[in-house]
Amino acid sequence: MEYIDMRSDTVTLPVPEMMSAILDAKLGDDVYGDDVTVNDLESKAAAKMGKEAALLVPTGTMGNLIAVMAHTTPGQEVILEENCHIYLYEVGGIARVAAVQAKTLRGVNGLPTINDIESSIRQENIHFPETGLICIENTHNMAGGIAIPPSKIKEIYDLSRAKGLPLHLDGARVFNAANYLNIDVADITCYVDSVMFCLSKGLSAPVGSILAGTKEFIGRARKYRKMLGGGMRQAGIIAAAGIVALDKMTDRLEEDHSNAMLLAIEMNKLQGVSVELDKIHTNIVNIDFYETGYDINQLVSKMKEKGLLVNPRNERAIRFVTHIGVKRKDILKAVEITGDIIA
Ligand SMILES: *Cc1c(COP(=O)(O)O)cnc(C)c1O
């Protein structure tokens, strides 16, 4: 069966231009700094992020973990929003590997209030761990792809400056945020000390993420990458596709966003189905099926039988993600399939 796959934007396949770039890539041993394609990607990525330096990492998870390791010392505390990816979906790596403890805060639309962040920064006291880092996420995955505007990030940045704390952005989908806000991505990343973003996902590269920050920070990050086993040899194979991702794939995210909005509007018309339309910013659509009376897992299996792949978000909602592999006609088909099932 031909499936419409809306489980995630991680299912995107490399575009033909990436495949030819991979074939033509000039390669070398990147651990020796000899892979010119990796070096090209890293300087392009640093420039786009408005940072001094950047580092290619195999995954976003490794990029975030390296960032936490490079910003903190073991035993410190990291401030995070309670539904963020680093805390929920990275296997507790910051506890196990970076040896820091998480201080989680409840956010509204993915962001804790500035007052909550400020009051969770530890005072000096013989009993307390030291706060070592603040992390934020943009767009926020669990909040449904919400884009956080730079004005909000600046508030946190100003606080972090005043307290002498670094601020890390999990920007797996920061290009989606910039696209929605209609600003340059550097207008977001100028208010953080480091940023991780994914070349895979919406940008369609097969493998790879980028960590960016100061030269000094990336120097330390490079060593942690080696420690974690992420020092890859002829990594230009990956970087070649990453360069195409950066050069050619960021502007088209708009199409994913308008498809997401179309999906949200059409699904919202179905009996018992509800979507908070004002929360649809980018390519993630959380749809509530509670009023249909359906068990969510059962609904997801029925959708699969009819050729639509999605993942449950929780016991009442399903997450749909748009990406380059989902066209407008697929959106309409997904709505039709859903309508047929719940009718
Ligand atoms: C996907 C994702 C990551 C991790 O990326 P992987 O490459 O899958 O390890 C980190 N943060 C957020 C918000 C993500 O959506």
PDBQT file of the ligand as one rigid body, heavy atoms in Angstrom, charges set to zero:
ROOT
HETATM    1  C1  LIG A 401      14.003  15.465  16.768  1.00  0.00    +0.000 C 
HETATM    2  C2  LIG A 401      14.305  16.354  17.882  1.00  0.00    +0.000 A 
HETATM    3  C3  LIG A 401      15.533  16.291  18.551  1.00  0.00    +0.000 A 
HETATM    4  C4  LIG A 401      16.553  15.189  18.331  1.00  0.00    +0.000 C 
HETATM    5  O1  LIG A 401      16.934  14.943  17.048  1.00  0.00    +0.000 OA
HETATM    6  P1  LIG A 401      17.405  13.471  16.595  1.00  0.00    +0.000 P 
HETATM    7  O2  LIG A 401      18.217  13.775  15.387  1.00  0.00    +0.000 OA
HETATM    8  O3  LIG A 401      16.159  12.714  16.320  1.00  0.00    +0.000 OA
HETATM    9  O4  LIG A 401      18.227  12.882  17.693  1.00  0.00    +0.000 OA
HETATM   10  C5  LIG A 401      15.783  17.221  19.540  1.00  0.00    +0.000 A 
HETATM   11  N1  LIG A 401      14.877  18.157  19.850  1.00  0.00    +0.000 NA
HETATM   12  C6  LIG A 401      13.678  18.255  19.234  1.00  0.00    +0.000 A 
HETATM   13  C7  LIG A 401      12.744  19.340  19.630  1.00  0.00    +0.000 C 
HETATM   14  C8  LIG A 401      13.356  17.355  18.245  1.00  0.00    +0.000 A 
HETATM   15  O5  LIG A 401      12.154  17.432  17.652  1.00  0.00    +0.000 OA
ENDROOT
TORSDOF 0
